[in-house]
Amino acid sequence: MMSRSYTNLLDLAEGNFAALGLAGGGARRRQGSFGLKRMSRVMTVPGTLSELDGEDESEPAATNSVASDAPSSLAADRMIVVSNQLPVVARRRPDGRGWSFSWDEDSLLLQLRDGIPDEMEVLFVGSLRADVPVAEQDEVSQALLDRFRCVPVFLPDHLNDRFYHGFCKRQLWPLFHYMLPFSSSASATTASSSPGNGRFDRSAWEAYVLANKFFFEKVVEVINPEDDYVWVHDYHLMVLPTFLRRRFNRLRIGFFLHSPFPSSEIYRTLPVREEILKALLNCDLIGFHTFDYARHFLSCCSRMLGIEYQSKRGYIGLDYFGRTVGIKIMPVGIHMGQLQSGLRLPDREWRLSELQQQFEGKTVLLGVDDMDIFKGINLKLLAFENMLRTHPKWQGRAVLVQIANPARGKGKDLETIQAEIEESCRRINGDFGQSGYSPVVFIDRDVSSVEKIAYYTIAECVVVTAVRDGMNLTPYEYIVCRQGAPGSESTSEVSGPKKSMLVVSEFIGCSPSLSGAIRVNPWNIEATAEGMNEAISMPEQEKQLRHEKHYRYVSSHDVAYWSRSFTQDLERACKDHFRRTCWGIGLGFGFRVVALDPHFTKLNIDSIVNAYEISESRAILLDYDGTLVPQTSINKPPSPEVVSTINTLCSDRRNIVFLVSGRDKDTLGEWFASCPKLGIAAEHGYFLRWSRDEEWQTCTQALDFGWMEMAKPVMNLYTEATDGSSIETKESALVWHHQDADPGFGSSQAKELLDHLESVLANEPVTVKSGQFIVEVKPQYLCLVAVAEKHLFVCLITYGALGRKQGSSC
């Protein structure tokens, strides 16, 4: 039975909006009539344009790919950057006639072009931060494509609200920042007009999937699947890779998450946790800012999907149905050129002089944060208050300038935080303020980039106390501003050696990269206060050395370095795409591409049926666990349907049917007692029985099993220490199972047990090996039995293949 999520995706793919309870299908179709002109595409396989324009869901997934088996040489590689918003600012002209557009110079997406090779064209796909009427969308689309190489996605208002506010900002963003919806009240980031509540909303998830399909359709309009790379950005579009991979099996897809990825204990609370993980695994490369975020993702894949990662020559990869999904760990940087240009602006001079005069004789600590519940502004104020109280020498001397960018969301939690911040500012200024001295300067308005640069330049220390943040580039910007523009001869520049100090939360993405910063736990008010005092009290030479170290890192690891590194790794991860045989299988978010060896040949069912029907002697070999019954730790007997099918096979005189299993003979004999003609090879062939009426035979002479008395106490020790593990005692072997144990701990204990047993049984005639959730000890002879077993089976297969006369002699 398919899950509701799978059927949802099929409904979306087929445009069945009524089944999802989503209105607006008509609006979507009307929008489609205003599509932009298609960019030319190159095909190196036979086909028609209609094959590219439509997607026949009734066809097998493998036939939906239009990519050929070899890359085309007719077009240069191109990077399609897909994000929720385009790096473009759109404004209605003053006369109301038409639109004006300009690049958003602060957009990371625009800046990443610096790291992409010059010969590679960059195309942007995303939505506009403007409400464009349907009648104007065609003209706007063409203008953006011609002038900016941008392809806009226009979402209907009701869909955009449920997609962005309803799921992205209400479900994913709080969860990824470790905030769980314990009650049905709306989360702090939610706009008051958004539908639903803070708990999981199925309709919001459906809107999220549908919005991702809108983005997918725009990508399809402009893509050349043989030559293009697709780079998807952030949590708004995490299911887009499944749509792309389903349509183009060999498409080269990268994804970068700009927010934190939570621990598995938090992420597992998401009802659609597996759907999102499987969608991301349809990428070729997945990027994270820090190892912690990557580790959490890998842990989720292990615990929820049973997929383990491997590290090879410095690269981390997940083996997903024959494909290697690369994991990239690379924190994003700043755009050095843009920031250094800002340092040379004339406006900076008088602003800097004004601030130097305002704060003359004062030590300035600076905070620059968005106004939201995760930035820890209230905690910073409490820590500053504590520093003034415990270190009175700073009273009248230290000033905390807090720039709070206006809030982009609404909610009760945010209103509470804002009220607390305002109260803290009043209290601190009331308790420690003097004539001409306010210890806290709170700026809750939009601050221009030039003004912000001036504040960075005069600040002795920047303090970041976010309780959870994806990256946070404020410390990087501060370091560059304190260094100043190369070759600058400004009279307002800070004289002498360059120096800077940082107090940063250990919960932000840039913290691991800033080894010279004072890292604090922002929840520990006293420790944060001491960190502030240490930063501004540190000897000047120490500040200089730390600044030099930070500047070397920040200047060399800029946004171009990040973009270049990701692009190179994506190219490396996709180098074998057109050399491998790929098959798309699965429905909905269970879809995945199975990559096979170039020499693999898919079995033809018609040929197998035909060979079966004409053969006069056949050998049918059946495994039990994972074949006749699902793989499980429960001793599950075969169903009546399985027993009936086996008896039907056995009743044909031309068939020899054997069950081959590692289970013990008594269990198998009991379960299949109603199958008189079934042959059974138990315990991997140690016991053999050709039919129910025959006696069990052993495939070797009697052996000494005294080693069991040595191995079992060791296994008992690990069983007691590992909840969920168990020992299976067979006549010829001992097996330690840890399928029901914690995945990480069970795997670790299995490795320890393997080493322990190999040491204890080093002089015994046994083999110790590990398998899927097991550690097994068995006599060495079973290796020979396995060979003999293989020969027996080859004989039986030959018996079925050669025919009765030759088979009888065999």
C-alpha positions in Angstrom: 0.0 0.0 0.0 1.4 3.4 -1.0 1.7 6.1 1.6 -0.3 9.2 1.3 2.9 11.2 0.6 3.6 9.0 -2.5 0.1 9.4 -3.8 0.3 13.1 -3.2 3.4 13.4 -5.4 1.7 11.4 -8.1 -1.4 13.7 -7.9 0.9 16.7 -8.1 2.8 15.3 -11.1 -0.5 14.7 -12.9 -1.9 18.0 -12.0 -4.7 16.5 -9.9 -5.2 19.6 -7.7 -8.7 18.6 -6.7 -7.3 15.4 -5.0 -5.1 17.6 -2.9 -7.7 20.1 -2.0 -5.7 22.9 -3.6 -7.6 25.5 -5.5 -5.9 27.5 -8.2 -5.3 24.9 -10.8 -6.9 27.2 -13.3 -4.6 30.0 -12.3 -1.6 27.7 -12.8 -2.8 26.8 -16.3 -3.4 30.4 -17.1 0.1 31.2 -16.0 1.4 28.5 -18.2 0.0 30.2 -21.3 2.4 33.1 -20.7 5.5 30.9 -20.6 8.8 32.5 -21.7 10.4 31.6 -25.0 12.3 28.3 -24.8 16.1 28.5 -24.9 17.5 26.3 -27.6 18.5 22.8 -26.5 20.6 20.1 -28.0 19.6 16.5 -28.3 21.9 13.6 -29.3 19.3 10.9 -29.1 16.4 10.3 -31.4 13.2 12.0 -30.3 10.8 14.8 -30.7 10.3 18.0 -28.8 7.1 16.7 -27.3 9.2 14.1 -25.4 10.9 17.0 -23.7 7.8 19.1 -23.2 5.6 16.5 -21.5 6.0 13.7 -19.0 4.1 10.5 -19.4 3.7 9.2 -15.9 2.4 5.9 -17.2 5.7 5.0 -18.7 8.5 3.4 -16.7 10.7 5.9 -15.0 13.8 4.7 -16.9 12.3 5.8 -20.2 11.6 9.3 -19.0 15.2 10.4 -19.2 16.2 12.2 -22.3 19.9 12.1 -21.6 22.0 10.2 -24.0 24.7 7.7 -23.0 27.5 10.2 -23.9 27.8 13.9 -23.2 27.1 16.2 -26.1 30.0 18.2 -27.5 27.7 20.7 -29.3 27.2 23.0 -26.3 29.3 24.2 -23.4 28.6 23.3 -19.8 26.1 25.6 -18.1 25.2 26.1 -14.4 21.6 26.5 -13.6 21.3 28.0 -10.1 17.9 27.3 -8.5 16.8 29.1 -5.4 13.6 30.4 -3.8 14.4 34.0 -4.8 16.2 35.4 -7.8 19.2 37.8 -7.1 17.3 40.6 -8.8 15.4 43.6 -7.4 12.2 44.4 -9.2 10.4 47.7 -8.9 7.3 49.1 -10.5 8.2 52.2 -12.5 7.0 55.6 -11.0 4.5 56.1 -13.9 3.1 52.6 -13.2 4.0 51.4 -16.7 6.2 48.4 -16.6 9.0 47.3 -14.3 12.6 48.2 -13.7 15.1 45.6 -12.7 18.6 45.6 -11.1 21.0 43.1 -9.6 20.8 42.5 -5.9 24.5 43.1 -5.1 24.1 41.6 -1.6 22.7 38.3 -2.9 25.0 35.3 -2.3 23.6 33.8 -5.5 24.9 36.6 -7.6 28.3 36.6 -5.8 28.9 32.9 -6.4 29.4 33.6 -10.1 32.9 34.7 -9.2 33.9 31.1 -8.5 32.4 29.6 -11.6 34.6 29.3 -14.7 34.3 32.2 -17.1 33.4 29.9 -20.0 30.4 28.4 -18.1 27.2 30.3 -18.5 25.1 30.9 -15.3 21.3 30.8 -15.5 19.2 31.7 -12.4 15.8 30.2 -11.7 13.7 31.5 -8.8 10.9 33.7 -7.7 10.7 37.5 -7.7 10.2 39.6 -4.5 7.4 41.4 -6.3 3.7 40.8 -7.1 3.6 40.7 -10.9 0.1 40.5 -12.4 -0.6 37.5 -14.6 -1.0 39.7 -17.6 2.5 41.0 -17.3 4.3 37.8 -16.4 5.2 36.9 -20.0 6.8 40.3 -20.7 8.7 40.3 -17.3 9.9 36.7 -17.9 11.3 37.6 -21.3 13.0 40.8 -20.1 14.7 38.9 -17.2 15.9 36.2 -19.5 17.3 38.5 -22.1 18.9 41.0 -19.7 19.8 39.0 -16.6 19.7 35.3 -17.7 17.1 34.8 -15.0 13.9 32.6 -15.3 11.2 33.7 -12.8 8.8 31.3 -11.2 5.4 32.8 -10.5 3.6 31.1 -7.7 -0.1 31.9 -7.1 -0.5 34.0 -3.9 -2.4 31.4 -2.0 0.1 28.7 -2.9 3.1 30.9 -2.1 1.6 31.7 1.4 1.2 28.0 2.2 4.5 27.1 0.8 6.7 29.8 2.3 4.9 30.9 5.4 3.0 27.6 6.0 5.7 25.1 5.6 9.2 26.7 5.0 8.9 29.2 7.9 6.5 27.4 10.1 7.7 23.8 9.9 11.2 23.5 8.5 12.9 26.7 9.7 12.0 26.3 13.4 12.8 22.6 13.3 16.2 23.1 11.7 16.9 25.6 14.4 15.9 23.0 17.1 12.5 24.4 17.9 9.7 21.8 18.3 6.0 22.6 18.1 5.0 21.4 21.5 1.7 23.2 21.3 -0.7 24.1 18.5 0.2 27.8 18.8 1.9 29.4 15.8 5.6 29.6 15.8 7.5 32.8 16.2 8.4 33.3 12.6 4.9 32.9 11.2 3.0 35.7 9.6 -0.3 36.2 11.3 -2.2 35.7 8.1 -0.8 32.3 7.5 -3.1 29.3 7.8 -2.7 26.4 10.1 -0.7 26.2 13.3 2.7 25.4 14.6 2.3 21.6 14.3 2.7 19.6 11.1 0.1 20.6 8.5 -0.4 18.0 5.8 -1.9 20.6 3.4 1.2 22.9 3.9 3.4 19.9 3.0 1.3 19.4 -0.2 1.7 23.0 -1.0 5.5 22.7 -0.5 5.7 19.8 -2.9 3.5 21.6 -5.5 5.6 24.7 -5.3 8.7 22.6 -5.8 7.1 21.2 -8.9 6.5 24.8 -10.2 10.3 25.3 -9.9 10.9 22.0 -11.6 8.7 23.0 -14.6 10.7 26.2 -15.1 14.0 24.3 -15.0 12.7 21.9 -17.6 11.8 24.8 -19.9 15.5 25.9 -20.2 17.6 22.8 -19.4 19.8 20.8 -21.7 20.1 17.7 -19.6 23.3 16.5 -21.3 25.4 19.6 -20.7 23.9 21.5 -17.7 24.7 21.3 -14.0 21.9 22.2 -11.6 22.7 23.7 -8.3 19.8 23.9 -5.9 19.9 26.1 -2.8 18.5 25.8 0.7 15.6 24.2 2.5 12.8 25.8 0.4 13.6 23.3 -2.5 14.6 20.1 -0.8 12.2 17.9 -2.8 13.1 19.4 -6.2 15.9 16.9 -6.8 13.4 14.1 -7.0 11.4 15.8 -9.7 14.6 16.5 -11.7 16.0 13.0 -11.2 12.7 11.3 -12.2 12.7 13.3 -15.5 16.4 13.2 -16.2 18.1 10.2 -14.8 21.7 11.4 -15.6 21.3 15.0 -14.7 24.1 16.5 -12.7 22.5 17.9 -9.5 24.1 19.6 -6.5 22.4 20.9 -3.4 23.6 23.3 -0.7 21.9 23.8 2.7 22.4 27.3 4.1 20.7 26.6 7.4 21.7 24.2 10.2 20.7 20.6 9.8 19.4 19.3 13.2 20.5 16.2 15.1 18.6 13.0 14.3 16.7 13.3 17.6 15.1 16.6 16.4 14.8 15.8 12.7 13.1 12.4 13.3 10.0 14.3 14.7 9.2 15.5 11.2 6.4 13.4 9.8 7.9 13.6 6.2 11.4 12.9 7.4 12.1 10.0 5.0 10.6 11.7 2.0 12.9 14.7 2.4 16.0 12.5 3.0 15.3 10.4 -0.1 14.7 13.5 -2.2 18.1 14.9 -1.2 19.7 11.6 -2.0 18.7 12.1 -5.6 21.4 14.7 -5.8 25.0 13.9 -6.7 26.5 16.3 -4.1 25.0 17.7 -0.9 26.8 20.6 0.8 26.8 21.8 4.4 28.5 24.7 6.2 30.1 22.6 9.0 30.9 19.0 9.8 28.3 19.1 12.6 25.5 19.7 10.1 26.9 17.0 7.8 27.3 14.6 10.6 23.7 15.1 11.6 22.5 14.5 8.1 24.6 11.3 7.8 23.3 10.1 11.2 19.7 10.6 9.9 20.5 8.6 6.8 21.9 5.8 8.9 19.2 5.7 11.5 16.2 6.2 9.3 17.3 4.7 5.9 20.0 2.3 7.0 22.6 3.9 4.8 26.1 4.2 6.0 28.7 6.6 4.7 32.3 5.9 3.7 35.3 8.2 3.6 37.8 7.6 0.8 40.8 9.8 0.0 39.3 12.7 1.9 35.9 12.6 0.3 32.7 11.5 2.2 30.1 9.5 0.2 26.9 7.6 0.6 26.3 4.5 -1.5 22.7 4.9 -2.6 21.6 2.1 -4.9 24.9 2.0 -6.8 25.2 5.8 -7.0 27.7 7.6 -4.7 26.2 10.7 -3.2 29.0 13.1 -2.2 28.9 15.1 1.0 30.6 18.5 0.9 31.7 20.5 4.0 32.6 24.0 3.1 31.5 27.2 4.9 30.5 30.0 2.7 32.6 33.2 2.6 32.1 36.9 1.9 32.6 38.8 -1.3 35.9 40.6 -0.7 35.7 42.9 -3.7 32.3 44.2 -2.8 33.3 44.9 0.8 36.6 46.5 -0.1 34.7 48.7 -2.6 32.4 49.8 0.3 35.5 50.8 2.3 36.5 53.2 -0.4 33.2 55.0 -0.7 33.3 58.7 0.1 30.2 58.5 2.4 32.2 56.3 4.7 34.7 59.0 5.6 32.2 61.5 7.2 30.2 58.7 8.8 33.4 57.3 10.4 34.5 60.7 11.6 31.0 61.3 13.1 31.1 57.9 15.0 34.7 58.5 16.2 33.6 61.8 17.7 30.4 60.3 19.2 32.3 57.5 20.9 35.5 59.2 21.7 37.2 57.7 24.7 34.8 54.8 24.7 35.4 51.1 24.0 32.7 50.0 21.5 31.4 46.4 21.4 29.2 45.8 18.4 26.3 43.5 17.6 24.7 43.2 14.1 21.8 40.8 14.0 18.4 40.2 12.5 15.5 40.6 14.9 14.4 37.1 15.4 14.2 34.6 18.3 17.4 32.7 17.5 19.9 35.6 17.4 20.2 35.8 21.2 20.1 39.6 21.4 18.4 39.4 24.7 21.1 37.1 26.0 23.8 39.5 24.8 22.3 42.4 26.7 22.1 40.3 29.9 25.7 39.4 29.5 26.8 43.0 28.9 24.9 44.0 32.0 26.6 41.3 34.0 30.0 42.5 32.7 29.3 46.1 33.8 28.2 44.8 37.2 31.1 42.4 37.9 33.8 44.6 36.2 32.9 48.2 37.4 36.0 49.6 35.6 34.0 49.4 32.3 31.1 51.6 33.6 31.3 54.9 31.8 33.8 53.4 29.3 32.2 50.4 27.5 29.4 50.9 25.0 27.4 48.1 23.4 26.0 49.2 20.0 23.3 46.7 18.9 22.0 47.0 15.3 18.8 45.0 14.9 17.6 44.6 11.4 13.8 44.8 11.2 12.0 41.5 11.8 10.8 39.6 8.8 8.2 37.6 10.6 5.6 37.9 13.3 4.5 35.9 16.3 4.0 35.8 20.0 7.5 34.5 20.8 9.1 37.3 18.7 6.9 39.9 20.4 8.0 38.6 23.8 11.7 38.8 22.8 11.3 42.3 21.5 9.6 43.4 24.7 12.4 41.8 26.8 15.1 43.5 24.7 13.4 46.9 25.1 13.1 46.4 28.9 16.8 45.3 29.2 17.9 48.4 27.3 15.9 50.7 29.6 17.2 48.9 32.7 20.9 48.9 31.7 20.8 52.6 30.6 18.9 53.5 33.8 21.3 51.6 36.1 24.6 52.5 34.5 24.0 55.5 32.4 25.6 58.9 33.1 25.4 62.3 31.7 26.6 62.0 28.1 27.0 58.2 28.5 24.5 55.5 27.5 26.0 52.0 27.9 23.5 50.5 25.3 22.8 52.1 21.9 20.0 50.2 20.3 19.4 50.8 16.6 16.2 49.1 15.3 16.0 50.3 11.8 17.5 49.6 8.4 21.1 50.5 8.4 22.9 51.2 5.1 25.9 49.2 4.1 28.1 52.3 4.4 26.9 53.0 7.9 27.4 49.4 8.9 31.0 49.5 7.6 31.6 52.6 9.7 30.4 50.9 12.8 32.5 47.8 12.0 35.6 50.1 11.7 35.3 51.7 15.1 34.3 48.6 17.1 36.9 47.1 19.3 35.0 43.8 19.5 32.0 42.2 17.7 29.8 40.0 19.8 27.6 37.3 18.2 25.4 35.3 20.7 23.0 33.5 18.3 21.6 30.4 19.9 21.4 28.7 16.5 22.5 30.0 13.1 23.4 28.5 9.8 26.6 30.6 9.0 26.5 34.2 10.1 29.0 36.3 8.1 29.0 39.3 10.5 32.4 38.3 12.0 34.0 38.0 8.5 32.7 41.4 7.5 34.0 42.9 10.7 37.5 41.5 10.2 37.8 42.9 6.7 36.5 46.3 7.7 39.1 46.5 10.6 41.8 45.6 8.1 40.7 48.4 5.8 40.9 48.7 2.0 44.3 47.8 0.4 46.2 51.0 -0.4 43.7 53.2 1.4 45.1 56.5 2.7 42.0 57.6 4.6 42.6 60.1 7.4 39.9 58.5 9.4 41.4 55.0 9.4 42.4 53.5 12.7 46.2 54.1 13.0 48.7 51.6 13.9 48.7 47.8 13.5 45.3 46.3 12.5 43.6 44.4 15.3 40.1 43.0 16.1 38.4 40.8 18.6 35.5 38.4 18.4 33.2 36.9 20.9 31.1 34.3 19.1 28.5 31.7 20.0 29.7 28.1 19.6 26.3 27.4 17.9 26.9 29.4 14.7 28.4 28.0 11.5 31.4 30.3 11.3 32.6 29.5 14.8 34.8 26.5 13.9 36.6 28.6 11.2 37.6 31.3 13.7 40.1 29.7 15.9 41.2 33.0 17.4 37.8 34.0 18.6 36.5 33.6 22.1 33.8 31.0 21.8 31.0 31.1 24.4 27.8 29.3 25.2 25.3 32.2 25.0 23.0 30.6 27.5 25.7 30.9 30.1 25.3 34.6 30.9 28.3 34.8 33.3 30.7 33.0 30.9 29.6 35.3 28.0 30.2 38.3 30.2 33.7 37.1 31.1 34.3 36.5 27.4 33.4 40.1 26.6 35.7 41.4 29.4 38.5 39.1 28.2 38.2 40.3 24.6 38.4 44.1 25.3 41.0 43.6 28.1 43.4 41.5 26.0 46.9 43.0 25.2 47.1 44.9 22.0 49.7 42.5 20.5 47.5 39.5 21.1 44.6 41.2 19.4 46.8 42.0 16.5 48.0 38.3 16.2 44.5 37.0 16.3 43.3 39.6 13.7 46.1 38.6 11.3 45.2 34.9 11.6 41.5 35.6 11.0 42.2 38.0 8.1 44.3 35.4 6.3 41.5 32.9 6.5 38.7 35.2 5.6 40.5 36.8 2.6 41.5 33.4 1.2 38.2 31.6 1.8 35.8 34.0 0.2 32.6 33.3 -1.6 34.5 32.7 -4.9 36.6 30.0 -3.2 33.5 28.4 -1.8 31.7 28.4 -5.1 34.7 27.2 -7.0 35.3 24.3 -4.6 31.7 23.2 -4.7 31.6 23.3 -8.5 34.8 21.3 -8.8 33.5 18.6 -6.4 30.2 18.5 -8.3 32.0 17.9 -11.5 34.1 15.2 -9.9 31.0 13.5 -8.4 29.4 13.4 -11.8 32.3 12.3 -14.0 31.0 8.8 -14.6 27.3 9.8 -15.2 27.3 8.9 -18.9 29.3 5.7 -18.6 27.0 3.8 -16.4 23.7 2.0 -17.0 20.9 3.7 -15.0 17.4 2.6 -14.2 14.8 4.8 -12.5 12.6 2.8 -10.1 10.0 3.6 -7.4 7.0 5.7 -7.0 6.6 9.2 -5.4 9.4 10.1 -3.1 10.5 6.4 -3.2 11.9 7.1 -6.7 15.6 6.6 -7.1 18.1 5.8 -9.8 19.9 2.5 -9.7 23.3 2.8 -11.2 24.7 -0.5 -12.6 27.9 -1.8 -14.0 28.3 -1.1 -17.7 28.3 -4.8 -18.4 25.0 -5.4 -16.5 22.2 -6.8 -18.6 18.7 -6.6 -17.3 16.9 -9.9 -17.2 14.1 -10.2 -19.8 11.0 -11.6 -18.1 9.6 -12.9 -21.4 12.9 -14.8 -22.1 12.9 -16.3 -18.6 9.3 -17.4 -18.9 10.0 -18.9 -22.3 13.1 -20.8 -21.0 11.2 -22.0 -18.0 8.3 -23.4 -20.1 10.5 -25.3 -22.6 13.0 -26.8 -20.1 12.4 -30.3 -18.9 14.5 -30.1 -15.7 14.8 -27.0 -13.5 16.5 -26.1 -10.2 14.9 -23.4 -8.1 16.9 -22.1 -5.2 15.1 -19.9 -2.6 16.5 -17.8 0.2 14.3 -17.3 3.2 14.9 -14.0 5.0 14.5 -11.1 2.7 13.1 -13.4 -0.1 10.1 -15.4 1.1 9.5 -13.1 4.0 10.7 -9.5 4.7 14.0 -9.1 6.5 13.1 -8.7 10.2 14.4 -9.6 13.7 11.2 -11.5 14.5 11.1 -15.2 13.8 8.3 -15.0 11.2 7.0 -18.2 9.7 6.0 -18.3 6.1 2.5 -17.3 5.1 0.0 -19.8 3.8 0.4 -18.2 0.3 4.1 -18.8 0.4 3.7 -22.5 1.4 1.0 -23.0 -1.3 3.3 -21.5 -3.9 6.2 -23.7 -2.9 4.0 -26.8 -3.0 2.8 -25.8 -6.5 6.4 -25.5 -7.7 7.3 -28.8 -6.0 4.4 -30.6 -7.6 5.9 -30.2 -11.1 8.0 -33.2 -11.7 10.5 -31.1 -13.7 11.3 -28.9 -10.7 13.9 -29.4 -7.9 13.1 -26.8 -5.3 15.6 -26.1 -2.5 15.4 -23.6 0.4 18.8 -22.3 1.4 19.1 -20.4 4.7 21.3 -19.7 7.6 18.5 -20.6 10.1 18.6 -23.8 12.1 17.2 -27.0 10.8 14.5 -27.5 13.5 12.9 -24.2 12.8 12.9 -24.6 9.0 11.7 -28.2 9.3 8.8 -27.2 11.5 7.8 -24.2 9.3 7.9 -26.2 6.1 6.5 -29.5 7.4 3.6 -29.1 5.0 6.0 -29.1 2.0 6.9 -32.8 1.5 9.0 -32.4 -1.6 10.9 -29.3 -0.6 14.7 -29.7 -0.1 16.3 -27.7 2.7 19.9 -26.6 3.3 20.0 -25.3 6.8 22.8 -23.3 8.6 24.4 -22.4 5.3 24.6 -25.9 4.2 25.8 -27.7 7.3 22.6 -29.7 7.4 21.0 -30.9 4.2 17.7 -32.7 3.6 16.4 -33.5 0.1 12.7 -34.0 1.2 10.6 -34.1 4.3 10.7 -37.9 4.5 14.5 -38.1 4.4 16.9 -37.7 7.3 19.0 -34.7 7.9 22.6 -35.1 6.7 25.7 -33.2 7.7 28.0 -32.2 4.9 31.2 -33.0 6.9 32.5 -35.3 9.5 31.8 -34.6 13.2 33.8 -31.7 14.6 34.8 -30.5 18.0 32.6 -27.5 19.1 34.5 -26.8 22.3 35.2 -23.3 21.0 31.5 -22.4 21.7 32.3 -22.5 25.4 34.9 -19.8 24.8 32.9 -17.6 22.4 29.6 -17.6 24.2 30.7 -15.8 27.4 32.2 -13.0 25.3 29.0 -12.7 23.4 27.0 -12.6 26.6 29.1 -9.8 27.8 28.3 -7.6 24.8 24.6 -8.7 24.9 24.3 -7.4 28.5 25.9 -4.2 27.5 24.0 -3.6 24.3 20.2 -3.2 24.7 18.4 -4.7 21.8 21.0 -7.3 21.0 20.6 -11.1 21.2 22.5 -14.4 20.7 21.3 -17.1 18.3 22.7 -20.5 19.1 22.9 -23.0 16.3 24.3 -26.5 16.3 27.2 -25.3 14.1 27.5 -21.6 14.8 26.9 -18.7 17.2 25.4 -15.5 15.9 25.2 -12.1 17.7 22.4 -9.9 16.4 22.1 -6.2 16.9 19.4 -5.2 14.5 17.1 -3.9 17.3 19.9 -2.0 19.0 20.7 1.7 18.6 22.2 1.8 15.1 25.3 3.8 16.0 26.0 2.0 19.3 25.1 -1.4 17.9 27.6 -1.0 15.0 30.3 0.2 17.3 29.8 -2.8 19.6 29.8 -5.2 16.7 33.3 -3.9 15.7 34.5 -4.3 19.3 33.0 -7.8 19.5 34.6 -8.8 16.2 38.0 -7.8 17.4 37.5 -9.4 20.8 36.4 -12.8 19.4 39.2 -12.8 16.8 41.6 -12.4 19.7 40.1 -15.0 22.0 39.6 -17.6 19.2 42.9 -16.9 17.4 44.1 -20.5 17.8 40.7 -22.2 17.2 39.6 -23.7 13.8 36.8 -21.1 13.4 36.0 -18.1 11.3 34.7 -14.9 12.8 32.9 -12.5 10.4 30.5 -9.6 10.5 27.4 -9.2 8.3 24.3 -7.0 8.2 23.5 -6.5 11.9 25.3 -9.7 12.9 28.6 -11.1 14.1 29.0 -14.8 13.4 31.4 -17.5 14.6 31.4 -20.8 12.6 33.9 -23.6 11.9 36.4 -23.0 9.1 35.0 -26.0 7.3 31.9 -24.0 6.4 34.0 -22.0 4.0 34.7 -25.3 2.2 31.0 -26.3 2.6 30.1 -23.0 0.9 32.3 -24.0 -2.0 30.8 -27.4 -2.1 27.4 -25.9 -1.7 28.1 -23.7 -4.7 29.2 -26.6 -6.8 26.1 -28.5 -5.8 23.9 -25.6 -6.9 25.8 -25.2 -10.1 25.2 -28.9 -10.7 21.5 -28.4 -10.0 21.3 -25.4 -12.3 23.1 -27.4 -15.0 20.7 -30.2 -14.3 17.9 -27.9 -15.1 19.6 -26.4 -18.1 20.9 -29.5 -19.9 17.7 -31.5 -20.0 16.5 -34.8 -18.5 18.9 -37.1 -20.2 22.1 -35.2 -19.4 20.7 -34.1 -16.1 20.1 -37.6 -15.0 23.7 -38.5 -15.4 24.6 -35.4 -13.3 
